Amino acid sequence: GKVTGRNDVGGIVGCTGADRSNETYTVTACYNSGDVTGFNYTGGVLGHPRQPTTITACYNSGDVIPSNAFKVYGLVGESVTTIASYWKSGGSPTKGTQGTDTSVSFVEYPSPDTSVPQWGEGNGTAANTYWKAGTTDGKSLPKLWYEK
């Protein structure tokens, strides 16, 4: 599917911490394969982290299409902590976040049970066991353990 909005647009989460202070947020083991279009603070996984946020073992394989060029990135629309998270290379925008991230082609996404501990294969009952090999939109990409 597609996600389209004006501000704080994300493929998984639009905004963290809009009305809260002194809280931290975590987004773990998720992916977006749809296109995301937004004006400000737009990302393939998260649009606008207003509080400290960590994204772990997530990826975006969809296109992120800017209606404007203000904080529109392949993974997150603002600087956050990312751990083993990826976004599609070869398109627009050219960066994953305001900071640094890993841009990968479809053949470079980690496979479950590799040397990247956050991408462990399993059934979700233990830490870092969220993934399995799979196909998303006709491409060989990791799937969450509970998906068919």
C-alpha positions as CSV (number, residue, x, y, z in Angstrom):
1,G,0.0,0.0,0.0
2,K,0.9,3.7,0.0
3,V,1.1,6.2,2.8
4,T,0.5,9.9,1.9
5,G,0.4,12.9,4.2
6,R,1.6,16.4,4.9
7,N,3.7,16.4,8.0
8,D,5.1,13.6,10.3
9,V,4.6,10.8,7.7
10,G,6.1,7.4,8.2
11,G,5.6,4.0,6.6
12,I,5.2,2.4,10.1
13,V,5.0,5.3,12.6
14,G,4.2,9.0,11.9
15,C,5.4,10.6,15.0
16,T,6.8,9.6,18.4
17,G,6.4,11.7,21.5
18,A,4.2,14.5,20.3
19,D,2.7,15.2,23.7
20,R,5.2,13.6,25.9
21,S,8.5,14.8,27.4
22,N,11.3,12.8,28.9
23,E,10.2,9.5,27.3
24,T,12.2,7.3,25.0
25,Y,10.7,5.2,22.2
26,T,11.8,2.0,20.5
27,V,10.8,0.6,17.1
28,T,12.0,-3.0,16.7
29,A,11.7,-5.6,13.9
30,C,9.5,-4.0,11.3
31,Y,9.5,-3.2,7.6
32,N,7.7,-1.1,5.1
33,S,7.4,-2.0,1.5
34,G,5.0,0.7,0.3
35,D,5.7,4.1,-1.1
36,V,5.6,7.0,1.4
37,T,4.9,10.6,0.3
38,G,5.1,13.6,2.6
39,F,5.8,17.3,2.8
40,N,7.8,17.6,6.1
41,Y,9.4,15.0,8.3
42,T,8.9,12.0,6.1
43,G,10.5,8.6,6.4
44,G,10.1,5.0,5.1
45,V,9.7,3.7,8.7
46,L,9.3,6.8,11.0
47,G,8.4,10.3,10.0
48,H,9.2,12.6,13.0
49,P,10.8,11.4,16.3
50,R,10.1,14.3,18.7
51,Q,11.7,12.4,21.6
52,P,14.7,10.1,21.7
53,T,13.9,7.1,19.5
54,T,15.9,3.9,18.7
55,I,15.1,1.9,15.5
56,T,16.5,-1.7,15.5
57,A,16.3,-4.3,12.8
58,C,13.9,-2.4,10.6
59,Y,13.9,-1.8,6.9
60,N,12.2,0.2,4.2
61,S,12.1,-1.2,0.6
62,G,9.5,1.3,-0.7
63,D,10.2,4.7,-2.3
64,V,10.0,7.8,-0.2
65,I,8.7,10.6,-2.3
66,P,9.1,14.2,-1.2
67,S,6.4,16.7,-1.8
68,N,9.0,19.1,-0.4
69,A,12.7,18.6,0.5
70,F,12.5,19.4,4.2
71,K,13.6,16.3,6.3
72,V,12.6,13.6,3.9
73,Y,14.7,10.5,4.2
74,G,14.7,6.8,3.2
75,L,14.4,5.5,6.8
76,V,13.5,8.3,9.2
77,G,12.6,12.0,8.7
78,E,14.9,13.1,11.5
79,S,18.0,12.0,13.4
80,V,17.6,9.0,15.6
81,T,19.7,6.0,16.9
82,T,19.6,3.2,14.3
83,I,20.9,-0.3,14.9
84,A,21.0,-2.8,12.0
85,S,18.4,-0.9,10.0
86,Y,18.3,-0.5,6.2
87,W,16.7,1.4,3.4
88,K,16.6,0.9,-0.4
89,S,19.5,2.5,-2.4
90,G,19.4,3.9,-5.8
91,G,16.4,6.2,-5.4
92,S,15.4,9.4,-3.8
93,P,16.2,10.5,-1.2
94,T,19.9,9.7,-1.1
95,K,20.2,9.5,2.7
96,G,18.5,7.2,5.2
97,T,18.3,9.8,8.0
98,Q,19.8,13.1,8.9
99,G,22.7,11.2,10.4
100,T,24.2,8.1,8.8
101,D,22.5,4.8,7.9
102,T,23.2,1.9,5.7
103,S,21.8,2.2,2.2
104,V,21.6,-1.3,0.5
105,S,20.4,-2.8,-2.7
106,F,17.8,-5.5,-2.5
107,V,20.4,-8.3,-2.7
108,E,22.3,-6.9,0.3
109,Y,19.6,-6.9,2.9
110,P,20.6,-9.2,5.7
111,S,19.3,-12.7,5.6
112,P,17.9,-14.2,8.9
113,D,20.5,-16.1,10.9
114,T,23.5,-14.2,9.6
115,S,26.3,-12.5,11.5
116,V,24.1,-9.5,12.3
117,P,22.7,-10.5,15.7
118,Q,19.6,-8.3,15.4
119,W,18.4,-10.3,12.4
120,G,18.3,-13.7,14.1
121,E,15.8,-16.3,12.8
122,G,13.2,-17.6,15.2
123,N,9.7,-17.4,16.5
124,G,9.8,-14.1,18.3
125,T,10.0,-15.6,21.8
126,A,13.7,-14.7,22.4
127,A,15.6,-11.5,21.8
128,N,16.5,-10.9,18.2
129,T,14.6,-13.8,16.8
130,Y,12.0,-11.9,14.7
131,W,12.9,-12.8,11.2
132,K,12.7,-15.6,8.5
133,A,13.7,-15.7,4.9
134,G,10.9,-14.6,2.6
135,T,9.7,-12.7,-0.4
136,T,8.2,-9.3,-0.3
137,D,6.8,-7.7,-3.4
138,G,8.5,-10.3,-5.6
139,K,11.9,-9.6,-4.0
140,S,13.9,-11.9,-1.7
141,L,13.6,-9.8,1.5
142,P,13.3,-10.8,5.2
143,K,9.8,-11.4,6.6
144,L,8.7,-11.3,10.2
145,W,8.5,-14.7,11.8
146,Y,4.7,-14.9,12.0
147,E,4.0,-14.0,8.3
148,K,3.0,-16.6,5.8
